[in-house]
Amino acid sequence: MRNHMSRIVILGLALILTTIVFTACGQQEDELSVSSQEKTKLAVISDETTDVSSTAEQSSMSKKEPTSYKLAIEEYIIDKIGMFFDDSDICIPCMKIIATDKSDKSDIKAWGIYWIYNYKIEGDTLVCESGGSNPGLMHVVETDGVYQAKSFEIVSDGSKHDESAKKIFGEYYKKFIKASENEKANKKIREKAIVKYIKDNHLNVTKYRDEGADPVKLDL
């Protein structure tokens, strides 16, 4: 009799434990389900918020469509070449056009030296943080008076520089070399671009400085 009662008690306890275990698992599954729904909902809200924020920012900082091949190239330099540099307060591109071929609106060619300079503002001075020279051939498309730079054939660095430059510049190679070596003229091109940027954006800046160099006063 005692053995029979013991078996009943044991079976009863086992049934209770089994019920508790299944109940607990059910609660965990419900919690996980709710948690997943909450995460999904948050992700959707986050995406919508990002989209709205981006749209608002783009509308407030909307760019004018480039109405010349040079403006299209400047935009390309900032967007496509500038992405390889760390963010700075200001990015100012400038260029020396060696030659152009505008015979085909679907592929306007511009051989040149294209510089990009990134600055931070310190008082009344633009301090250059990064940048460089990018010689090569820009391909630009013109559609109904609007220009867009589509691609850029850039001259290689290092040991292949001369071979690459000859291939890309072709008959304009000597002009490219001459322009590259004219440091005084290239400095003026850079300073002219800085001055234009300062005036266009109403900055209280009067000088610029490269790392390790003295400030250069601008002719404003």
Backbone hydrogen bonds, N-H to C=O, Kabsch-Sander energy under -0.5 kcal/mol:
donor,donor_aa,acceptor,acceptor_aa,energy
5,M,1,M,-2.6
6,S,2,R,-2.5
7,R,3,N,-2.1
8,I,4,H,-1.8
9,V,5,M,-2.6
10,I,6,S,-2.7
11,L,7,R,-2.7
12,G,8,I,-2.5
13,L,9,V,-2.7
14,A,10,I,-2.5
15,L,11,L,-2.1
16,I,12,G,-2.2
17,L,13,L,-2.8
18,T,14,A,-2.5
19,T,15,L,-2.3
20,I,16,I,-2.4
21,V,17,L,-2.8
22,F,18,T,-2.5
23,T,19,T,-2.4
24,A,20,I,-2.8
25,C,21,V,-2.5
26,G,22,F,-2.2
27,Q,23,T,-2.2
28,Q,24,A,-2.3
29,E,25,C,-2.5
30,D,26,G,-2.2
31,E,27,Q,-2.5
32,L,28,Q,-2.7
33,S,29,E,-2.3
34,V,30,D,-2.6
35,S,31,E,-2.9
36,S,32,L,-2.6
37,Q,33,S,-2.1
38,E,34,V,-2.8
39,K,35,S,-2.5
40,T,36,S,-2.5
41,K,37,Q,-2.7
42,L,38,E,-2.6
43,A,39,K,-2.4
44,V,40,T,-2.2
45,I,41,K,-2.3
46,S,42,L,-2.8
47,D,43,A,-2.4
48,E,44,V,-2.4
49,T,45,I,-2.7
50,T,46,S,-2.6
51,D,47,D,-2.7
52,V,48,E,-2.7
53,S,49,T,-2.8
54,S,50,T,-2.9
55,T,51,D,-2.5
56,A,52,V,-2.6
57,E,53,S,-2.6
58,Q,54,S,-2.8
59,S,55,T,-2.4
60,S,56,A,-2.1
61,M,57,E,-1.6
62,S,59,S,-0.7
72,A,68,S,-1.9
73,I,69,Y,-2.0
74,E,70,K,-2.4
75,E,71,L,-2.1
76,Y,72,A,-2.0
77,I,73,I,-2.7
78,I,74,E,-2.2
79,D,75,E,-2.6
80,K,76,Y,-3.0
81,I,76,Y,-1.0
81,I,77,I,-0.7
82,G,77,I,-2.1
84,F,81,I,-1.7
85,F,82,G,-1.8
89,D,119,Y,-0.6
90,I,119,Y,-2.3
92,I,117,Y,-2.9
94,C,115,W,-1.9
96,K,113,I,-2.4
98,I,96,K,-0.5
98,I,111,W,-2.9
99,A,111,W,-1.5
101,D,109,K,-2.3
105,K,103,S,-0.5
107,D,104,D,-1.7
108,I,140,V,-3.6
109,K,101,D,-2.3
110,A,138,M,-2.2
111,W,99,A,-2.5
112,G,136,G,-2.5
113,I,96,K,-2.4
114,Y,112,G,-0.5
114,Y,134,N,-1.0
115,W,94,C,-2.8
115,W,113,I,-0.6
116,I,132,G,-1.9
117,Y,92,I,-1.4
118,N,130,S,-2.8
119,Y,90,I,-3.0
120,K,127,V,-2.3
122,E,120,K,-0.6
122,E,125,T,-3.0
125,T,122,E,-1.7
126,L,207,K,-2.2
127,V,120,K,-3.1
127,V,125,T,-0.7
128,C,126,L,-0.6
128,C,209,R,-3.0
129,E,118,N,-3.4
130,S,118,N,-1.3
132,G,116,I,-2.1
134,N,114,Y,-2.1
136,G,112,G,-2.6
137,L,153,E,-2.6
138,M,110,A,-2.6
138,M,136,G,-0.5
139,H,151,S,-2.7
140,V,108,I,-2.9
140,V,138,M,-0.5
141,V,148,Q,-3.0
142,E,105,K,-2.8
143,T,146,V,-3.0
146,V,143,T,-1.7
147,Y,66,P,-2.6
148,Q,141,V,-2.3
150,K,139,H,-3.0
151,S,139,H,-1.3
153,E,137,L,-3.1
154,I,152,F,-0.8
155,V,135,P,-2.8
160,K,157,D,-1.0
161,H,158,G,-1.7
164,S,160,K,-2.7
165,A,161,H,-2.7
166,K,162,D,-2.3
167,K,163,E,-1.7
168,I,164,S,-2.4
169,F,165,A,-2.9
170,G,166,K,-1.6
172,Y,169,F,-2.8
173,Y,170,G,-1.8
176,F,172,Y,-2.2
177,I,173,Y,-2.4
178,K,174,K,-2.3
179,A,175,K,-2.4
180,S,176,F,-2.5
181,E,177,I,-1.7
182,N,178,K,-0.6
182,N,179,A,-0.7
183,E,181,E,-1.7
186,N,182,N,-2.2
187,K,183,E,-2.2
188,K,184,K,-1.6
189,I,185,A,-1.9
190,R,186,N,-2.0
191,E,187,K,-2.5
192,K,188,K,-2.5
193,A,189,I,-1.8
194,I,190,R,-2.1
195,V,191,E,-2.6
196,K,192,K,-2.1
197,Y,193,A,-2.1
198,I,194,I,-2.6
199,K,195,V,-2.4
200,D,196,K,-2.7
201,N,197,Y,-1.9
202,H,199,K,-0.7
203,L,198,I,-2.0
205,V,203,L,-1.5
206,T,124,D,-2.7
207,K,124,D,-1.8
208,Y,216,V,-1.8
209,R,126,L,-2.8
213,A,210,D,-2.2
216,V,208,Y,-3.3
217,K,215,P,-0.5
218,L,206,T,-3.0
220,L,218,L,-1.4
